Amino acid sequence: MKTLNTQKIQERLNSLGLSPAKLSQEISVSREAVSQWLNNETFPRPDKLLKLGRLLSLKYDELVVTPEIMEPIVAFRSVRNTVTTPKHIKRAKEMGYSLEQLVEYLPFKVEINPKSLNNPVVEYKYIQTAVKAVKELLGISKIKIEVSDIINYFTQSKTILIPVLLGKEKNHENALHIHLPQSATNWVYVNLDTYELDFKFWLVHELGHIFTPQLKDDEAEEFADNFAGAFLFPEEIAKTIYQTVSELSNVNQKVNLIFENARRYTISAITVLMEINKYARENKLPEIDLGQNFYARNANFTKENYTLVSKNIFGSKKPTVSKYITISAREYQTEFFDVLARYISGKEASSSIVRNVLNLPIADSIEIFDYLKNAT
């Protein structure tokens, strides 16, 4: 909201020998109106603002104070082979500005100074240390991480999780993190139309963003990716598997061992391979090369062993709005839909708020809006 620069105006009034009463006469307003302007209780209409500036010989920038707008900070977990464009960033920031309207309806006090990592850098040793510190903070001592472990922390850290149905590999992103500096809140969109192992990786990836709000753009993405890999397959396990794989002479045996560990920890075989090779590079050891065929085998391995998260929780058919909202809210402990419903009820809003925060077609937005409006 714009306000008058009352200090500058008062200085100019004093230098010109003008009293508030005289000022009100000169620009044809009441003394009460001038008093309200000088106390920043009201803001002049455009024509009166123009007269005020001319009378005091003040330019617009001298007369009016426009508060600094703190832009939403966005980070994408993009679908493979897609490029994040300025259009994607613009759209995500617009979603962030719309989310800011919901902040007053959150069921908790906003945490002004949320926990974060000190001086984060994309270095192997730092990331391994950071992962241990975060796990200690979360009370996680086991190696195999479950989705519920991460969801629990999202709830504890007052991060708002937004489960969405974006389709399988038809959208630009599979996850989107929006940090609102104005309220110091985090909002994480995650695509349910993904395999469980990928879904888990993206959740931890977003956790990396939450702990490093100071990082931006490519550096933020690189850190979050490395953080997720180390979190799901830490150095102590990567070291053991590297040593075992290195002793095998048969490529098929090596691949099978990688897949065995991927299945054991419910993570991608690519994550397993990447983490043992990061360990190798850090310790100046030969990297494990499984050939290009490994990636094709990994794709088949994923399809044969896992189903989409959306199919697991909703079944094969597209869920109704009621089913989508009630099951998502329960499974992922998210307050998002309740917050949106409270906003709709409190502001007498239209379906545009649903369209803006979820980036949905008009018809889908109206359907969700009507459900939430009737639910309150």
Secondary structure, DSSP 8 states (H G I E B T S, - for coil): --EE-HHHHHHHHHHHT--HHHHHHHTT--HHHHHHHHTTSS---HHHHHHHHHHHT--HHHHEE-------EEEEEE-TT----HHHHHHHHHHHHHHHTTGGG-SS---SS----SS--S-HHHHHHHHHHHHHHHT---SS--HHHHHHHHHHTTEEEEEE---SS-SSEEEEEEEETTTTEEEEEEESSSBHHHHHHHHHHHHHHHT-TT--HHHHHHHHHHHHHHHHS-HHHHHHHHHHHHT---HHHHHHHHHHHHHHHTS-HHHHHHHHHHHHHHTT-------THHHHHHHHHHHHH--BHHHHHH-SS---HHHHHHHHHHHTT--HHHHHHHHHHHHT--THHHHHHHT--HHHHHHHHHHHHHH-
